[in-house]
Amino acid sequence: MYHRLGGDAVGMSTVPEVIVARHCGIKVFGMSIITDLGLEDQPVEVSHEEVQVAANKAQPLMTEIMREIIKRS
């Protein structure tokens, strides 16, 4: 359904976290990491450990991106 509406990814926590932060008056810049790929009509159960492995793998690149954003601000 999300793909038919133009979406490429579905997040689990970024939007609620941003809503709460904005409600508290905090300015927000958000980035999310896709930690598991779901394929249409092929549900795959992913463990918490697999999500952690994918996130840990992305961490060095995310750190570099954040450093560059801060440096250029």
N, C-alpha and C positions, 0 to 999 in steps of 0.2 A: 504494500500500500504506500509506504513512504517513497519508494522509488517512483511509483506512478505519479506521485505529487511533486517529484523533482528532487527528492532527497537522495543523498549518497551515503549517509551514515546516520545512525541513531545513537544518541548519547544517553547515559544513565544518570549522571549526577551533575554535570556542568550547569545546566539551566537552573535547577533548584538552588544550587550554591550561589549563582549570580543573583538570583531573585533575592535571596536572604542578604547578601552583601549590599546590594543596592538599597534594600529596605533599611539597612543600618547606615546608609549614607557613604558607603565605601565605593570609590571608583574602581572599575573592574576592567581587566584585560584577560580574556580567556583563551586558552588553547587546550585541546583535548588530544589524546592519543587513542587511536583505534587499536585495541588489544586483541580482538578476535574478529575474524571475518565470517559473517553469516551469509549463506547463499540462499537465494530464493528457492523455496520448496525443498531445502535440504537442511533442516534444523540440526545443529551440532551442539552437544553439551560441552561446555568449556569449564574446566575447574578453576578455582581461585588461584591455584599455583600457576596454571598456564597464563592467566591474565597477568600475574606478578612477573613472570619471566618476560613476557612481551613488553611490559612497562619498563622493567629494568634494562632491557635491550635498547629502548628508545631514550633512556635518561641522558646519556652523554650528548646526543644531538639536541635534545630539548634544553639542556644546560647551556650549550653553545649559542643556541638561538636566543635564549633569554639574556645572556651576556651581551650579545650584539645589540639587542633592543635597548638594553640599559645604557650601553656605551653611546648609542646614537641619540639618546633622549636628551 
